[in-house]
Amino acid sequence: MCGIHLVIHSQHTKNDKGTLSRSWSYNDYMKNGFIAGMLRGTDSSGMFQINTKGNPFLHKLPLPGFYFTEDAMAQHFLNDVDECPINVGHVRAA
């Protein structure tokens, strides 16, 4: 069994002062999705992201979700979720 979680949003999430207009972060939602997703699969994890210019990025590792979130490249992806309009995460069970 596998799990998929995603965030799709517009760039209109910041107020006129340049700060988020909500008290929670898409970054945290995606990170927590990997941790909760370990119930659905622990053999590998990955993330796909499309930035505001339409450029796709992909990162995957043969690690459970929690350990995936500790990887330096994965942390870079997870920190960009608020800025990138399309973000998809997955956990996999072999």
N, C-alpha and C positions, 0 to 999 in steps of 0.2 A: 504494500500500500504506500502511496506517495502523497505529498501535500503541496499545494500551491497557494501562495498569498501574494497580493499585489496592491499597489497604490497607483492610481491614475488621477491626476489633478491638474488644474490650470495654474498658471503663474500668478494669479490674482489673489494670493494668500497673504501678502504683506500689506500692512497699512502705510500711510503716508510718511511714517518715520522709519520705514525699512525693516520693521520688526514683524514677526508673525502675528496675525490677528486672531490667534487662538492660543489656548493655554497648553496644548499638547503638540507633539511633533510627529510628522510622518516617519522621520528617522527612527524614533522609538517604536512605532508600530511595526515597521519592517524588522527591526532587531528582535522584538518580542515574538514575531511570527516565526522566526527561525527556531527560537527556543521552544515555543509551544508546538511547533511542527515536528519536533523530535518524537512525538507520539505516533506520527505517521510514517517516519522513516529515519534511519540513522546511518545509512550507508554512504550518502553523499549529499552535498548541499551546493546551491549555486544561485546566482543573481544575474538578471538581465536588466539593463537600464538604457533608456534613450534620453539624451540630454536635449536642451532647448534648441540646439542647432540641428537636431534630427540624427545625430551620430549614435550608433548602437555600441554598447559595451557589455561584455560577458565575463563572468568570473565564476569558476566552479572548482570544488575540491572534494576529495573522498573523505569528508569529515562530517560528523553529526552537526546539526544546526548550531548548538552552543559553541563548539570549537570553531566553526566557520566564522562566527561573529567576532572571534578573537584574532583572526588573521588580519594582517596589516592592509592588504588590498581590499578585503571585504569591509573593513572599517571605513576605508576611503569611499567605497560604494554606499555604505549605510549612512555616512555623513552627508551625502549628496542627494538623498531622497527628497528633501524639501525643495531642492532646486531643479531636479529632473522630473518632467511631467509623467513619465512612464517607468515603472519599477515593478519587476516580477521576481519573486523568490520561490525556490523550490527545495524540498527535501525529498530524498529518494530512499526507498527500500528495495534491495536487490531481489 
